[in-house]
C-alpha cells in the first residue's frame, strides 16, 4: 500500500499552477517596473524587443525573481532568455532542482 505521508508525485496540474504563479509574479514586477498594464503582458513577449527592456531592467527582474524564489539565476543562462516564457521555465526548473 502507498504511504500517504510520503512524497507526492507532481501532476501536470501542479506544474501548470506553479508556472502560473511564477508568471503572475513576473507580470506584477514588469507592470510596475515598465509602467504597463498587466493585461498587455503575455508569455510570448520578448523582454528585449517587445518590452524594450535594457540590461539594468532585466537585471532588476532577475534579482526580484532570485529573492522571491530563493534561487540563483546563473549569468550565463541570462543570454538564453528572450521571452517571458523563458523566464518562467528557468525559474520553474531552478526551484524544482532544490527538491
C-alpha positions as CSV (number, residue, x, y, z in Angstrom):
1,X,0.0,0.0,0.0
2,X,1.2,3.5,-0.8
3,X,2.5,5.6,2.1
4,X,0.2,8.7,2.2
5,X,2.7,10.6,4.2
6,X,5.5,10.1,1.6
7,X,6.4,12.5,-1.1
8,X,3.7,13.1,-3.7
9,X,4.4,13.0,-7.4
10,X,3.9,16.2,-9.3
11,X,0.9,16.2,-11.5
12,X,0.6,18.2,-14.7
13,X,-2.0,20.4,-12.9
14,X,0.6,21.1,-10.1
15,X,3.2,22.1,-12.6
16,X,0.8,24.4,-14.5
17,X,-0.4,26.0,-11.3
18,X,3.2,26.7,-10.2
19,X,4.2,28.1,-13.6
20,X,1.0,30.3,-13.5
21,X,2.1,31.7,-10.1
22,X,5.6,32.4,-11.4
23,X,4.1,34.1,-14.5
24,X,1.8,36.2,-12.2
25,X,4.8,37.3,-10.2
26,X,6.7,38.3,-13.3
27,X,3.7,40.2,-14.6
28,X,3.4,42.1,-11.4
29,X,7.1,43.0,-11.4
30,X,7.1,44.0,-15.1
31,X,3.9,46.1,-14.9
32,X,5.4,48.1,-12.0
33,X,8.9,48.4,-13.5
34,X,7.8,49.3,-17.0
35,X,4.5,51.1,-16.1
36,X,2.4,49.0,-18.4
37,X,-0.9,47.2,-17.9
38,X,-0.7,43.6,-16.7
39,X,-3.2,42.7,-19.4
40,X,-0.6,43.8,-22.0
41,X,1.9,41.2,-20.8
42,X,1.8,37.6,-22.3
43,X,4.1,34.6,-22.2
44,X,5.3,35.1,-25.8
45,X,6.5,38.7,-25.4
46,X,10.2,39.3,-25.9
47,X,11.8,41.1,-23.0
48,X,14.2,43.0,-25.2
49,X,12.4,43.6,-28.4
50,X,8.7,43.7,-27.4
51,X,9.1,45.3,-23.9
52,X,12.3,47.1,-24.8
53,X,14.0,46.2,-21.5
54,X,17.5,47.4,-21.1
55,X,20.1,45.4,-19.3
56,X,19.6,47.1,-16.0
57,X,15.8,46.4,-16.1
58,X,16.5,42.8,-16.9
59,X,19.0,42.6,-14.1
60,X,16.4,44.0,-11.7
61,X,13.9,41.4,-12.8
62,X,16.4,38.7,-12.2
63,X,17.2,40.0,-8.7
64,X,13.5,40.1,-7.9
65,X,13.0,36.5,-9.1
66,X,16.0,35.3,-7.2
67,X,14.7,36.9,-4.0
68,X,11.1,35.8,-4.4
69,X,12.0,32.1,-5.1
70,X,15.3,31.8,-3.2
71,X,17.2,30.7,-6.3
72,X,20.3,31.9,-8.2
73,X,20.0,32.6,-11.9
74,X,23.4,32.0,-13.4
75,X,24.7,34.9,-15.6
76,X,25.4,32.6,-18.5
77,X,21.8,31.5,-18.6
78,X,20.6,35.1,-19.0
79,X,21.9,35.2,-22.5
80,X,19.4,32.4,-23.4
81,X,16.4,34.3,-22.1
82,X,14.3,36.1,-24.7
83,X,10.6,35.7,-23.8
84,X,8.7,35.9,-20.6
85,X,8.0,32.1,-21.0
86,X,11.8,31.6,-21.0
87,X,12.0,33.3,-17.5
88,X,9.0,31.2,-16.2
89,X,10.6,28.0,-17.4
90,X,14.0,28.8,-16.0
91,X,12.6,29.9,-12.6
92,X,10.5,26.7,-12.5
93,X,13.4,24.4,-13.3
94,X,15.7,26.1,-10.7
95,X,13.0,25.8,-8.0
96,X,12.4,22.2,-8.8
97,X,16.2,21.4,-8.6
98,X,16.1,22.1,-4.9
99,X,13.6,19.3,-4.2
